[in-house]
Amino acid sequence: MGKGGIPDGFAFDFAKNEWFVIENELLSHSVWSHIAEQISRYVVSAQNPRTRRQIRDHVFTQIIERGEIEKF
């Protein structure tokens, strides 16, 4: 739909090979018109190969910049 969105963060569990989207919401936001719609966009986006590559590349960059290649 051309609607973008960037979550508040990501959490990675490398031991379990899992990752999670982190999103904080205001209590005043509508559950159905805002929160559910946003979660749906993140779920669809997480299935997109281009998005997954962007996330992967950013994680790799962070690992390399922190000098933690051997750790992973």
mmCIF file as Biopython writes it, N, C-alpha, C and O atoms, coordinates in Angstrom:
data_model
#
loop_
_atom_site.group_PDB
_atom_site.id
_atom_site.type_symbol
_atom_site.label_atom_id
_atom_site.label_alt_id
_atom_site.label_comp_id
_atom_site.label_asym_id
_atom_site.label_entity_id
_atom_site.label_seq_id
_atom_site.pdbx_PDB_ins_code
_atom_site.Cartn_x
_atom_site.Cartn_y
_atom_site.Cartn_z
_atom_site.occupancy
_atom_site.B_iso_or_equiv
_atom_site.auth_seq_id
_atom_site.auth_asym_id
_atom_site.pdbx_PDB_model_num
ATOM 1   N N  . MET A ? 1  ? 0.824  -1.200  0.000  1.0 0.0 1  A 1 
ATOM 2   C CA . MET A ? 1  ? 0.000  0.000   0.000  1.0 0.0 1  A 1 
ATOM 3   C C  . MET A ? 1  ? 0.859  1.252   0.000  1.0 0.0 1  A 1 
ATOM 4   O O  . MET A ? 1  ? 0.333  2.365   0.026  1.0 0.0 1  A 1 
ATOM 5   N N  . GLY A ? 2  ? 2.162  1.084   -0.029 1.0 0.0 2  A 1 
ATOM 6   C CA . GLY A ? 2  ? 3.039  2.235   -0.025 1.0 0.0 2  A 1 
ATOM 7   C C  . GLY A ? 2  ? 3.214  2.858   1.340  1.0 0.0 2  A 1 
ATOM 8   O O  . GLY A ? 2  ? 3.804  3.931   1.462  1.0 0.0 2  A 1 
ATOM 9   N N  . LYS A ? 3  ? 2.708  2.199   2.374  1.0 0.0 3  A 1 
ATOM 10  C CA . LYS A ? 3  ? 2.871  2.719   3.727  1.0 0.0 3  A 1 
ATOM 11  C C  . LYS A ? 3  ? 4.128  2.126   4.327  1.0 0.0 3  A 1 
ATOM 12  O O  . LYS A ? 3  ? 4.269  0.908   4.428  1.0 0.0 3  A 1 
ATOM 13  N N  . GLY A ? 4  ? 5.022  2.982   4.716  1.0 0.0 4  A 1 
ATOM 14  C CA . GLY A ? 4  ? 6.245  2.513   5.349  1.0 0.0 4  A 1 
ATOM 15  C C  . GLY A ? 4  ? 6.080  2.485   6.851  1.0 0.0 4  A 1 
ATOM 16  O O  . GLY A ? 4  ? 5.076  2.938   7.399  1.0 0.0 4  A 1 
ATOM 17  N N  . GLY A ? 5  ? 7.057  1.961   7.478  1.0 0.0 5  A 1 
ATOM 18  C CA . GLY A ? 5  ? 7.043  1.947   8.929  1.0 0.0 5  A 1 
ATOM 19  C C  . GLY A ? 5  ? 8.346  1.380   9.440  1.0 0.0 5  A 1 
ATOM 20  O O  . GLY A ? 5  ? 8.880  0.414   8.895  1.0 0.0 5  A 1 
ATOM 21  N N  . ILE A ? 6  ? 8.838  1.977   10.470 1.0 0.0 6  A 1 
ATOM 22  C CA . ILE A ? 6  ? 10.056 1.489   11.097 1.0 0.0 6  A 1 
ATOM 23  C C  . ILE A ? 6  ? 9.720  1.197   12.550 1.0 0.0 6  A 1 
ATOM 24  O O  . ILE A ? 6  ? 9.285  2.087   13.281 1.0 0.0 6  A 1 
ATOM 25  N N  . PRO A ? 7  ? 9.919  -0.049  12.972 1.0 0.0 7  A 1 
ATOM 26  C CA . PRO A ? 7  ? 9.614  -0.367  14.368 1.0 0.0 7  A 1 
ATOM 27  C C  . PRO A ? 7  ? 10.603 0.313   15.312 1.0 0.0 7  A 1 
ATOM 28  O O  . PRO A ? 7  ? 11.628 0.847   14.888 1.0 0.0 7  A 1 
ATOM 29  N N  . ASP A ? 8  ? 10.273 0.278   16.583 1.0 0.0 8  A 1 
ATOM 30  C CA . ASP A ? 8  ? 11.146 0.902   17.580 1.0 0.0 8  A 1 
ATOM 31  C C  . ASP A ? 8  ? 12.463 0.149   17.728 1.0 0.0 8  A 1 
ATOM 32  O O  . ASP A ? 8  ? 13.471 0.732   18.127 1.0 0.0 8  A 1 
ATOM 33  N N  . GLY A ? 9  ? 12.460 -1.129  17.411 1.0 0.0 9  A 1 
ATOM 34  C CA . GLY A ? 9  ? 13.698 -1.886  17.518 1.0 0.0 9  A 1 
ATOM 35  C C  . GLY A ? 9  ? 13.505 -3.326  17.114 1.0 0.0 9  A 1 
ATOM 36  O O  . GLY A ? 9  ? 12.421 -3.751  16.714 1.0 0.0 9  A 1 
ATOM 37  N N  . PHE A ? 10 ? 14.589 -4.061  17.231 1.0 0.0 10 A 1 
ATOM 38  C CA . PHE A ? 10 ? 14.584 -5.496  16.952 1.0 0.0 10 A 1 
ATOM 39  C C  . PHE A ? 10 ? 15.330 -6.180  18.086 1.0 0.0 10 A 1 
ATOM 40  O O  . PHE A ? 10 ? 16.229 -5.595  18.689 1.0 0.0 10 A 1 
ATOM 41  N N  . ALA A ? 11 ? 14.959 -7.407  18.370 1.0 0.0 11 A 1 
ATOM 42  C CA . ALA A ? 11 ? 15.685 -8.239  19.331 1.0 0.0 11 A 1 
ATOM 43  C C  . ALA A ? 11 ? 16.084 -9.514  18.607 1.0 0.0 11 A 1 
ATOM 44  O O  . ALA A ? 11 ? 15.291 -10.101 17.870 1.0 0.0 11 A 1 
ATOM 45  N N  . PHE A ? 12 ? 17.314 -9.933  18.825 1.0 0.0 12 A 1 
ATOM 46  C CA . PHE A ? 12 ? 17.837 -11.119 18.153 1.0 0.0 12 A 1 
ATOM 47  C C  . PHE A ? 12 ? 18.275 -12.136 19.187 1.0 0.0 12 A 1 
ATOM 48  O O  . PHE A ? 12 ? 19.002 -11.809 20.125 1.0 0.0 12 A 1 
ATOM 49  N N  . ASP A ? 13 ? 17.829 -13.367 19.013 1.0 0.0 13 A 1 
ATOM 50  C CA . ASP A ? 13 ? 18.278 -14.485 19.854 1.0 0.0 13 A 1 
ATOM 51  C C  . ASP A ? 13 ? 19.069 -15.404 18.933 1.0 0.0 13 A 1 
ATOM 52  O O  . ASP A ? 13 ? 18.504 -16.278 18.276 1.0 0.0 13 A 1 
ATOM 53  N N  . PHE A ? 14 ? 20.370 -15.199 18.891 1.0 0.0 14 A 1 
ATOM 54  C CA . PHE A ? 14 ? 21.211 -15.952 17.973 1.0 0.0 14 A 1 
ATOM 55  C C  . PHE A ? 14 ? 21.302 -17.428 18.360 1.0 0.0 14 A 1 
ATOM 56  O O  . PHE A ? 14 ? 21.500 -18.283 17.497 1.0 0.0 14 A 1 
ATOM 57  N N  . ALA A ? 15 ? 21.162 -17.726 19.631 1.0 0.0 15 A 1 
ATOM 58  C CA . ALA A ? 15 ? 21.212 -19.124 20.074 1.0 0.0 15 A 1 
ATOM 59  C C  . ALA A ? 15 ? 20.024 -19.917 19.526 1.0 0.0 15 A 1 
ATOM 60  O O  . ALA A ? 15 ? 20.158 -21.098 19.205 1.0 0.0 15 A 1 
ATOM 61  N N  . LYS A ? 16 ? 18.874 -19.275 19.422 1.0 0.0 16 A 1 
ATOM 62  C CA . LYS A ? 16 ? 17.669 -19.946 18.922 1.0 0.0 16 A 1 
ATOM 63  C C  . LYS A ? 16 ? 17.378 -19.611 17.465 1.0 0.0 16 A 1 
ATOM 64  O O  . LYS A ? 16 ? 16.411 -20.109 16.889 1.0 0.0 16 A 1 
ATOM 65  N N  . ASN A ? 17 ? 18.223 -18.762 16.869 1.0 0.0 17 A 1 
ATOM 66  C CA . ASN A ? 17 ? 18.031 -18.341 15.482 1.0 0.0 17 A 1 
ATOM 67  C C  . ASN A ? 17 ? 16.650 -17.705 15.289 1.0 0.0 17 A 1 
ATOM 68  O O  . ASN A ? 17 ? 15.926 -18.024 14.347 1.0 0.0 17 A 1 
ATOM 69  N N  . GLU A ? 18 ? 16.310 -16.799 16.204 1.0 0.0 18 A 1 
ATOM 70  C CA . GLU A ? 18 ? 15.019 -16.105 16.164 1.0 0.0 18 A 1 
ATOM 71  C C  . GLU A ? 18 ? 15.255 -14.599 16.254 1.0 0.0 18 A 1 
ATOM 72  O O  . GLU A ? 18 ? 16.260 -14.136 16.793 1.0 0.0 18 A 1 
ATOM 73  N N  . TRP A ? 19 ? 14.297 -13.855 15.710 1.0 0.0 19 A 1 
ATOM 74  C CA . TRP A ? 19 ? 14.342 -12.414 15.861 1.0 0.0 19 A 1 
ATOM 75  C C  . TRP A ? 19 ? 12.934 -11.883 16.048 1.0 0.0 19 A 1 
ATOM 76  O O  . TRP A ? 19 ? 11.955 -12.517 15.656 1.0 0.0 19 A 1 
ATOM 77  N N  . PHE A ? 20 ? 12.851 -10.709 16.653 1.0 0.0 20 A 1 
ATOM 78  C CA . PHE A ? 20 ? 11.567 -10.144 17.045 1.0 0.0 20 A 1 
ATOM 79  C C  . PHE A ? 20 ? 11.526 -8.657  16.739 1.0 0.0 20 A 1 
ATOM 80  O O  . PHE A ? 20 ? 12.539 -7.961  16.814 1.0 0.0 20 A 1 
ATOM 81  N N  . VAL A ? 21 ? 10.352 -8.189  16.398 1.0 0.0 21 A 1 
ATOM 82  C CA . VAL A ? 21 ? 10.125 -6.763  16.195 1.0 0.0 21 A 1 
ATOM 83  C C  . VAL A ? 21 ? 9.668  -6.178  17.532 1.0 0.0 21 A 1 
ATOM 84  O O  . VAL A ? 21 ? 8.814  -6.748  18.210 1.0 0.0 21 A 1 
ATOM 85  N N  . ILE A ? 22 ? 10.239 -5.050  17.896 1.0 0.0 22 A 1 
ATOM 86  C CA . ILE A ? 22 ? 9.847  -4.364  19.125 1.0 0.0 22 A 1 
ATOM 87  C C  . ILE A ? 22 ? 9.112  -3.089  18.740 1.0 0.0 22 A 1 
ATOM 88  O O  . ILE A ? 22 ? 9.606  -2.285  17.949 1.0 0.0 22 A 1 
ATOM 89  N N  . GLU A ? 23 ? 7.938  -2.918  19.304 1.0 0.0 23 A 1 
ATOM 90  C CA . GLU A ? 23 ? 7.148  -1.716  19.041 1.0 0.0 23 A 1 
ATOM 91  C C  . GLU A ? 23 ? 6.436  -1.318  20.329 1.0 0.0 23 A 1 
ATOM 92  O O  . GLU A ? 23 ? 5.704  -2.115  20.915 1.0 0.0 23 A 1 
ATOM 93  N N  . ASN A ? 24 ? 6.653  -0.098  20.757 1.0 0.0 24 A 1 
ATOM 94  C CA . ASN A ? 24 ? 5.961  0.450   21.920 1.0 0.0 24 A 1 
ATOM 95  C C  . ASN A ? 24 ? 4.803  1.298   21.428 1.0 0.0 24 A 1 
ATOM 96  O O  . ASN A ? 24 ? 4.930  2.026   20.443 1.0 0.0 24 A 1 
ATOM 97  N N  . GLU A ? 25 ? 3.708  1.206   22.094 1.0 0.0 25 A 1 
ATOM 98  C CA . GLU A ? 25 ? 2.525  1.964   21.686 1.0 0.0 25 A 1 
ATOM 99  C C  . GLU A ? 25 ? 1.967  2.774   22.841 1.0 0.0 25 A 1 
ATOM 100 O O  . GLU A ? 25 ? 2.126  2.429   24.012 1.0 0.0 25 A 1 
ATOM 101 N N  . LEU A ? 26 ? 1.313  3.857   22.473 1.0 0.0 26 A 1 
ATOM 102 C CA . LEU A ? 26 ? 0.621  4.681   23.452 1.0 0.0 26 A 1 
ATOM 103 C C  . LEU A ? 26 ? -0.722 4.056   23.782 1.0 0.0 26 A 1 
ATOM 104 O O  . LEU A ? 26 ? -1.386 3.499   22.908 1.0 0.0 26 A 1 
ATOM 105 N N  . LEU A ? 27 ? -1.115 4.145   25.016 1.0 0.0 27 A 1 
ATOM 106 C CA . LEU A ? 27 ? -2.409 3.620   25.440 1.0 0.0 27 A 1 
ATOM 107 C C  . LEU A ? 27 ? -3.549 4.290   24.684 1.0 0.0 27 A 1 
ATOM 108 O O  . LEU A ? 27 ? -4.616 3.699   24.517 1.0 0.0 27 A 1 
ATOM 109 N N  . SER A ? 28 ? -3.331 5.508   24.230 1.0 0.0 28 A 1 
ATOM 110 C CA . SER A ? 28 ? -4.385 6.250   23.537 1.0 0.0 28 A 1 
ATOM 111 C C  . SER A ? 28 ? -4.566 5.806   22.079 1.0 0.0 28 A 1 
ATOM 112 O O  . SER A ? 28 ? -5.552 6.183   21.446 1.0 0.0 28 A 1 
ATOM 113 N N  . HIS A ? 29 ? -3.644 5.023   21.543 1.0 0.0 29 A 1 
ATOM 114 C CA . HIS A ? 29 ? -3.789 4.561   20.161 1.0 0.0 29 A 1 
ATOM 115 C C  . HIS A ? 29 ? -4.869 3.500   20.064 1.0 0.0 29 A 1 
ATOM 116 O O  . HIS A ? 29 ? -4.983 2.626   20.924 1.0 0.0 29 A 1 
ATOM 117 N N  . SER A ? 30 ? -5.649 3.589   19.017 1.0 0.0 30 A 1 
ATOM 118 C CA . SER A ? 30 ? -6.723 2.632   18.779 1.0 0.0 30 A 1 
ATOM 119 C C  . SER A ? 30 ? -6.138 1.257   18.472 1.0 0.0 30 A 1 
ATOM 120 O O  . SER A ? 30 ? -5.194 1.132   17.692 1.0 0.0 30 A 1 
ATOM 121 N N  . VAL A ? 31 ? -6.705 0.236   19.089 1.0 0.0 31 A 1 
ATOM 122 C CA . VAL A ? 31 ? -6.210 -1.127  18.873 1.0 0.0 31 A 1 
ATOM 123 C C  . VAL A ? 31 ? -6.395 -1.543  17.426 1.0 0.0 31 A 1 
ATOM 124 O O  . VAL A ? 31 ? -5.458 -2.060  16.817 1.0 0.0 31 A 1 
ATOM 125 N N  . TRP A ? 32 ? -7.571 -1.333  16.858 1.0 0.0 32 A 1 
ATOM 126 C CA . TRP A ? 32 ? -7.856 -1.860  15.520 1.0 0.0 32 A 1 
ATOM 127 C C  . TRP A ? 32 ? -7.377 -0.965  14.396 1.0 0.0 32 A 1 
ATOM 128 O O  . TRP A ? 32 ? -6.810 -1.457  13.421 1.0 0.0 32 A 1 
ATOM 129 N N  . SER A ? 33 ? -7.588 0.329   14.506 1.0 0.0 33 A 1 
ATOM 130 C CA . SER A ? 33 ? -7.219 1.201   13.383 1.0 0.0 33 A 1 
ATOM 131 C C  . SER A ? 33 ? -5.738 1.569   13.368 1.0 0.0 33 A 1 
ATOM 132 O O  . SER A ? 33 ? -5.220 1.983   12.331 1.0 0.0 33 A 1 
ATOM 133 N N  . HIS A ? 34 ? -5.055 1.428   14.489 1.0 0.0 34 A 1 
ATOM 134 C CA . HIS A ? 34 ? -3.645 1.795   14.509 1.0 0.0 34 A 1 
ATOM 135 C C  . HIS A ? 34 ? -2.738 0.604   14.822 1.0 0.0 34 A 1 
ATOM 136 O O  . HIS A ? 34 ? -1.883 0.243   14.014 1.0 0.0 34 A 1 
ATOM 137 N N  . ILE A ? 35 ? -2.925 0.002   15.984 1.0 0.0 35 A 1 
ATOM 138 C CA . ILE A ? 35 ? -1.994 -1.035  16.437 1.0 0.0 35 A 1 
ATOM 139 C C  . ILE A ? 35 ? -2.086 -2.289  15.575 1.0 0.0 35 A 1 
ATOM 140 O O  . ILE A ? 35 ? -1.056 -2.786  15.119 1.0 0.0 35 A 1 
ATOM 141 N N  . ALA A ? 36 ? -3.273 -2.810  15.339 1.0 0.0 36 A 1 
ATOM 142 C CA . ALA A ? 36 ? -3.420 -4.028  14.528 1.0 0.0 36 A 1 
ATOM 143 C C  . ALA A ? 36 ? -2.944 -3.793  13.098 1.0 0.0 36 A 1 
ATOM 144 O O  . ALA A ? 36 ? -2.326 -4.668  12.492 1.0 0.0 36 A 1 
ATOM 145 N N  . GLU A ? 37 ? -3.233 -2.620  12.567 1.0 0.0 37 A 1 
ATOM 146 C CA . GLU A ? 37 ? -2.793 -2.291  11.209 1.0 0.0 37 A 1 
ATOM 147 C C  . GLU A ? 37 ? -1.272 -2.245  11.149 1.0 0.0 37 A 1 
ATOM 148 O O  . GLU A ? 37 ? -0.673 -2.730  10.188 1.0 0.0 37 A 1 
ATOM 149 N N  . GLN A ? 38 ? -0.655 -1.675  12.153 1.0 0.0 38 A 1 
ATOM 150 C CA . GLN A ? 38 ? 0.800  -1.576  12.189 1.0 0.0 38 A 1 
ATOM 151 C C  . GLN A ? 38 ? 1.440  -2.962  12.338 1.0 0.0 38 A 1 
ATOM 152 O O  . GLN A ? 38 ? 2.419  -3.264  11.656 1.0 0.0 38 A 1 
ATOM 153 N N  . ILE A ? 39 ? 0.909  -3.786  13.204 1.0 0.0 39 A 1 
ATOM 154 C CA . ILE A ? 39 ? 1.428  -5.150  13.366 1.0 0.0 39 A 1 
ATOM 155 C C  . ILE A ? 39 ? 1.307  -5.913  12.057 1.0 0.0 39 A 1 
ATOM 156 O O  . ILE A ? 39 ? 2.228  -6.636  11.677 1.0 0.0 39 A 1 
ATOM 157 N N  . SER A ? 40 ? 0.193  -5.762  11.366 1.0 0.0 40 A 1 
ATOM 158 C CA . SER A ? 40 ? 0.007  -6.435  10.074 1.0 0.0 40 A 1 
ATOM 159 C C  . SER A ? 40 ? 1.073  -6.007  9.074  1.0 0.0 40 A 1 
ATOM 160 O O  . SER A ? 40 ? 1.615  -6.840  8.347  1.0 0.0 40 A 1 
ATOM 161 N N  . ARG A ? 41 ? 1.375  -4.715  9.035  1.0 0.0 41 A 1 
ATOM 162 C CA . ARG A ? 41 ? 2.413  -4.236  8.123  1.0 0.0 41 A 1 
ATOM 163 C C  . ARG A ? 41 ? 3.772  -4.836  8.466  1.0 0.0 41 A 1 
ATOM 164 O O  . ARG A ? 41 ? 4.531  -5.200  7.568  1.0 0.0 41 A 1 
ATOM 165 N N  . TYR A ? 42 ? 4.085  -4.941  9.751  1.0 0.0 42 A 1 
ATOM 166 C CA . TYR A ? 42 ? 5.379  -5.510  10.158 1.0 0.0 42 A 1 
ATOM 167 C C  . TYR A ? 42 ? 5.459  -6.996  9.816  1.0 0.0 42 A 1 
ATOM 168 O O  . TYR A ? 42 ? 6.512  -7.487  9.408  1.0 0.0 42 A 1 
ATOM 169 N N  . VAL A ? 43 ? 4.361  -7.701  9.980  1.0 0.0 43 A 1 
ATOM 170 C CA . VAL A ? 43 ? 4.344  -9.132  9.641  1.0 0.0 43 A 1 
ATOM 171 C C  . VAL A ? 43 ? 4.575  -9.319  8.144  1.0 0.0 43 A 1 
ATOM 172 O O  . VAL A ? 43 ? 5.383  -10.154 7.737  1.0 0.0 43 A 1 
ATOM 173 N N  . VAL A ? 44 ? 3.873  -8.549  7.332  1.0 0.0 44 A 1 
ATOM 174 C CA . VAL A ? 44 ? 4.044  -8.646  5.880  1.0 0.0 44 A 1 
ATOM 175 C C  . VAL A ? 44 ? 5.462  -8.251  5.492  1.0 0.0 44 A 1 
ATOM 176 O O  . VAL A ? 44 ? 6.094  -8.920  4.674  1.0 0.0 44 A 1 
ATOM 177 N N  . SER A ? 45 ? 5.954  -7.188  6.065  1.0 0.0 45 A 1 
ATOM 178 C CA . SER A ? 45 ? 7.296  -6.717  5.745  1.0 0.0 45 A 1 
ATOM 179 C C  . SER A ? 45 ? 8.358  -7.743  6.126  1.0 0.0 45 A 1 
ATOM 180 O O  . SER A ? 45 ? 9.350  -7.902  5.416  1.0 0.0 45 A 1 
ATOM 181 N N  . ALA A ? 46 ? 8.157  -8.434  7.232  1.0 0.0 46 A 1 
ATOM 182 C CA . ALA A ? 46 ? 9.130  -9.433  7.697  1.0 0.0 46 A 1 
ATOM 183 C C  . ALA A ? 46 ? 9.234  -10.614 6.741  1.0 0.0 46 A 1 
ATOM 184 O O  . ALA A ? 46 ? 10.211 -11.361 6.782  1.0 0.0 46 A 1 
ATOM 185 N N  . GLN A ? 47 ? 8.243  -10.786 5.889  1.0 0.0 47 A 1 
ATOM 186 C CA . GLN A ? 47 ? 8.269  -11.868 4.908  1.0 0.0 47 A 1 
ATOM 187 C C  . GLN A ? 47 ? 8.909  -11.441 3.587  1.0 0.0 47 A 1 
ATOM 188 O O  . GLN A ? 47 ? 9.160  -12.273 2.715  1.0 0.0 47 A 1 
ATOM 189 N N  . ASN A ? 48 ? 9.167  -10.153 3.447  1.0 0.0 48 A 1 
ATOM 190 C CA . ASN A ? 48 ? 9.714  -9.610  2.211  1.0 0.0 48 A 1 
ATOM 191 C C  . ASN A ? 48 ? 11.224 -9.856  2.158  1.0 0.0 48 A 1 
ATOM 192 O O  . ASN A ? 48 ? 11.943 -9.417  3.057  1.0 0.0 48 A 1 
ATOM 193 N N  . PRO A ? 49 ? 11.719 -10.543 1.132  1.0 0.0 49 A 1 
ATOM 194 C CA . PRO A ? 49 ? 13.158 -10.837 1.050  1.0 0.0 49 A 1 
ATOM 195 C C  . PRO A ? 49 ? 14.046 -9.591  1.072  1.0 0.0 49 A 1 
ATOM 196 O O  . PRO A ? 49 ? 15.132 -9.616  1.652  1.0 0.0 49 A 1 
ATOM 197 N N  . ARG A ? 50 ? 13.598 -8.515  0.452  1.0 0.0 50 A 1 
ATOM 198 C CA . ARG A ? 50 ? 14.394 -7.281  0.445  1.0 0.0 50 A 1 
ATOM 199 C C  . ARG A ? 50 ? 14.523 -6.719  1.862  1.0 0.0 50 A 1 
ATOM 200 O O  . ARG A ? 50 ? 15.609 -6.314  2.277  1.0 0.0 50 A 1 
ATOM 201 N N  . THR A ? 51 ? 13.433 -6.697  2.586  1.0 0.0 51 A 1 
ATOM 202 C CA . THR A ? 51 ? 13.459 -6.205  3.961  1.0 0.0 51 A 1 
ATOM 203 C C  . THR A ? 51 ? 14.352 -7.078  4.823  1.0 0.0 51 A 1 
ATOM 204 O O  . THR A ? 51 ? 15.142 -6.568  5.618  1.0 0.0 51 A 1 
ATOM 205 N N  . ARG A ? 52 ? 14.232 -8.395  4.672  1.0 0.0 52 A 1 
ATOM 206 C CA . ARG A ? 52 ? 15.043 -9.327  5.460  1.0 0.0 52 A 1 
ATOM 207 C C  . ARG A ? 52 ? 16.535 -9.124  5.171  1.0 0.0 52 A 1 
ATOM 208 O O  . ARG A ? 52 ? 17.357 -9.200  6.084  1.0 0.0 52 A 1 
ATOM 209 N N  . ARG A ? 53 ? 16.885 -8.867  3.910  1.0 0.0 53 A 1 
ATOM 210 C CA . ARG A ? 53 ? 18.287 -8.611  3.566  1.0 0.0 53 A 1 
ATOM 211 C C  . ARG A ? 53 ? 18.777 -7.314  4.210  1.0 0.0 53 A 1 
ATOM 212 O O  . ARG A ? 53 ? 19.910 -7.241  4.685  1.0 0.0 53 A 1 
ATOM 213 N N  . GLN A ? 54 ? 17.920 -6.294  4.222  1.0 0.0 54 A 1 
ATOM 214 C CA . GLN A ? 54 ? 18.308 -5.021  4.832  1.0 0.0 54 A 1 
ATOM 215 C C  . GLN A ? 54 ? 18.581 -5.202  6.323  1.0 0.0 54 A 1 
ATOM 216 O O  . GLN A ? 54 ? 19.567 -4.682  6.845  1.0 0.0 54 A 1 
ATOM 217 N N  . ILE A ? 55 ? 17.712 -5.936  7.000  1.0 0.0 55 A 1 
ATOM 218 C CA . ILE A ? 55 ? 17.901 -6.188  8.425  1.0 0.0 55 A 1 
ATOM 219 C C  . ILE A ? 55 ? 19.176 -6.995  8.640  1.0 0.0 55 A 1 
ATOM 220 O O  . ILE A ? 55 ? 19.987 -6.658  9.502  1.0 0.0 55 A 1 
ATOM 221 N N  . ARG A ? 56 ? 19.357 -8.067  7.853  1.0 0.0 56 A 1 
ATOM 222 C CA . ARG A ? 56 ? 20.555 -8.909  7.952  1.0 0.0 56 A 1 
ATOM 223 C C  . ARG A ? 56 ? 21.817 -8.078  7.764  1.0 0.0 56 A 1 
ATOM 224 O O  . ARG A ? 56 ? 22.764 -8.185  8.543  1.0 0.0 56 A 1 
ATOM 225 N N  . ASP A ? 57 ? 21.822 -7.244  6.717  1.0 0.0 57 A 1 
ATOM 226 C CA . ASP A ? 57 ? 23.002 -6.433  6.432  1.0 0.0 57 A 1 
ATOM 227 C C  . ASP A ? 57 ? 23.313 -5.472  7.573  1.0 0.0 57 A 1 
ATOM 228 O O  . ASP A ? 57 ? 24.477 -5.257  7.910  1.0 0.0 57 A 1 
ATOM 229 N N  . HIS A ? 58 ? 22.280 -4.899  8.161  1.0 0.0 58 A 1 
ATOM 230 C CA . HIS A ? 58 ? 22.490 -3.977  9.280  1.0 0.0 58 A 1 
ATOM 231 C C  . HIS A ? 58 ? 23.065 -4.728  10.481 1.0 0.0 58 A 1 
ATOM 232 O O  . HIS A ? 58 ? 23.965 -4.224  11.152 1.0 0.0 58 A 1 
ATOM 233 N N  . VAL A ? 59 ? 22.556 -5.914  10.752 1.0 0.0 59 A 1 
ATOM 234 C CA . VAL A ? 59 ? 23.086 -6.717  11.862 1.0 0.0 59 A 1 
ATOM 235 C C  . VAL A ? 59 ? 24.552 -7.055  11.611 1.0 0.0 59 A 1 
ATOM 236 O O  . VAL A ? 59 ? 25.383 -6.922  12.509 1.0 0.0 59 A 1 
ATOM 237 N N  . PHE A ? 60 ? 24.873 -7.492  10.391 1.0 0.0 60 A 1 
ATOM 238 C CA . PHE A ? 60 ? 26.265 -7.815  10.056 1.0 0.0 60 A 1 
ATOM 239 C C  . PHE A ? 60 ? 27.167 -6.592  10.241 1.0 0.0 60 A 1 
ATOM 240 O O  . PHE A ? 60 ? 28.267 -6.701  10.783 1.0 0.0 60 A 1 
ATOM 241 N N  . THR A ? 61 ? 26.698 -5.443  9.793  1.0 0.0 61 A 1 
ATOM 242 C CA . THR A ? 61 ? 27.483 -4.216  9.934  1.0 0.0 61 A 1 
ATOM 243 C C  . THR A ? 61 ? 27.766 -3.921  11.394 1.0 0.0 61 A 1 
ATOM 244 O O  . THR A ? 61 ? 28.891 -3.570  11.749 1.0 0.0 61 A 1 
ATOM 245 N N  . GLN A ? 62 ? 26.762 -4.057  12.245 1.0 0.0 62 A 1 
ATOM 246 C CA . GLN A ? 62 ? 26.940 -3.800  13.668 1.0 0.0 62 A 1 
ATOM 247 C C  . GLN A ? 62 ? 27.938 -4.780  14.297 1.0 0.0 62 A 1 
ATOM 248 O O  . GLN A ? 62 ? 28.780 -4.384  15.103 1.0 0.0 62 A 1 
ATOM 249 N N  . ILE A ? 63 ? 27.840 -6.038  13.927 1.0 0.0 63 A 1 
ATOM 250 C CA . ILE A ? 63 ? 28.755 -7.055  14.462 1.0 0.0 63 A 1 
ATOM 251 C C  . ILE A ? 63 ? 30.184 -6.740  14.052 1.0 0.0 63 A 1 
ATOM 252 O O  . ILE A ? 63 ? 31.097 -6.812  14.875 1.0 0.0 63 A 1 
ATOM 253 N N  . ILE A ? 64 ? 30.385 -6.393  12.789 1.0 0.0 64 A 1 
ATOM 254 C CA . ILE A ? 64 ? 31.721 -6.082  12.285 1.0 0.0 64 A 1 
ATOM 255 C C  . ILE A ? 64 ? 32.266 -4.824  12.949 1.0 0.0 64 A 1 
ATOM 256 O O  . ILE A ? 64 ? 33.419 -4.802  13.379 1.0 0.0 64 A 1 
ATOM 257 N N  . GLU A ? 65 ? 31.442 -3.764  13.039 1.0 0.0 65 A 1 
ATOM 258 C CA . GLU A ? 65 ? 31.894 -2.506  13.631 1.0 0.0 65 A 1 
ATOM 259 C C  . GLU A ? 65 ? 32.262 -2.666  15.101 1.0 0.0 65 A 1 
ATOM 260 O O  . GLU A ? 65 ? 33.131 -1.954  15.604 1.0 0.0 65 A 1 
ATOM 261 N N  . ARG A ? 66 ? 31.616 -3.583  15.783 1.0 0.0 66 A 1 
ATOM 262 C CA . ARG A ? 66 ? 31.907 -3.809  17.207 1.0 0.0 66 A 1 
ATOM 263 C C  . ARG A ? 66 ? 33.032 -4.814  17.414 1.0 0.0 66 A 1 
ATOM 264 O O  . ARG A ? 66 ? 33.415 -5.100  18.548 1.0 0.0 66 A 1 
ATOM 265 N N  . GLY A ? 67 ? 33.559 -5.346  16.319 1.0 0.0 67 A 1 
ATOM 266 C CA . GLY A ? 67 ? 34.659 -6.300  16.416 1.0 0.0 67 A 1 
ATOM 267 C C  . GLY A ? 67 ? 34.253 -7.612  17.066 1.0 0.0 67 A 1 
ATOM 268 O O  . GLY A ? 67 ? 35.052 -8.226  17.774 1.0 0.0 67 A 1 
ATOM 269 N N  . GLU A ? 68 ? 33.029 -8.044  16.835 1.0 0.0 68 A 1 
ATOM 270 C CA . GLU A ? 68 ? 32.510 -9.246  17.476 1.0 0.0 68 A 1 
ATOM 271 C C  . GLU A ? 68 ? 32.284 -10.403 16.520 1.0 0.0 68 A 1 
ATOM 272 O O  . GLU A ? 68 ? 31.465 -11.281 16.793 1.0 0.0 68 A 1 
ATOM 273 N N  . ILE A ? 69 ? 33.002 -10.415 15.401 1.0 0.0 69 A 1 
ATOM 274 C CA . ILE A ? 69 ? 32.805 -11.462 14.397 1.0 0.0 69 A 1 
ATOM 275 C C  . ILE A ? 69 ? 33.020 -12.847 14.992 1.0 0.0 69 A 1 
ATOM 276 O O  . ILE A ? 69 ? 32.221 -13.755 14.764 1.0 0.0 69 A 1 
ATOM 277 N N  . GLU A ? 70 ? 34.097 -13.010 15.754 1.0 0.0 70 A 1 
ATOM 278 C CA . GLU A ? 70 ? 34.423 -14.323 16.331 1.0 0.0 70 A 1 
ATOM 279 C C  . GLU A ? 70 ? 33.319 -14.804 17.279 1.0 0.0 70 A 1 
ATOM 280 O O  . GLU A ? 70 ? 33.069 -16.005 17.383 1.0 0.0 70 A 1 
ATOM 281 N N  . LYS A ? 71 ? 32.676 -13.889 17.955 1.0 0.0 71 A 1 
ATOM 282 C CA . LYS A ? 71 ? 31.609 -14.234 18.901 1.0 0.0 71 A 1 
ATOM 283 C C  . LYS A ? 71 ? 30.424 -14.897 18.189 1.0 0.0 71 A 1 
ATOM 284 O O  . LYS A ? 71 ? 29.737 -15.740 18.767 1.0 0.0 71 A 1 
ATOM 285 N N  . PHE A ? 72 ? 30.194 -14.510 16.939 1.0 0.0 72 A 1 
ATOM 286 C CA . PHE A ? 72 ? 29.049 -15.020 16.208 1.0 0.0 72 A 1 
ATOM 287 C C  . PHE A ? 72 ? 29.459 -16.081 15.209 1.0 0.0 72 A 1 
ATOM 288 O O  . PHE A ? 72 ? 28.610 -16.623 14.502 1.0 0.0 72 A 1 
#
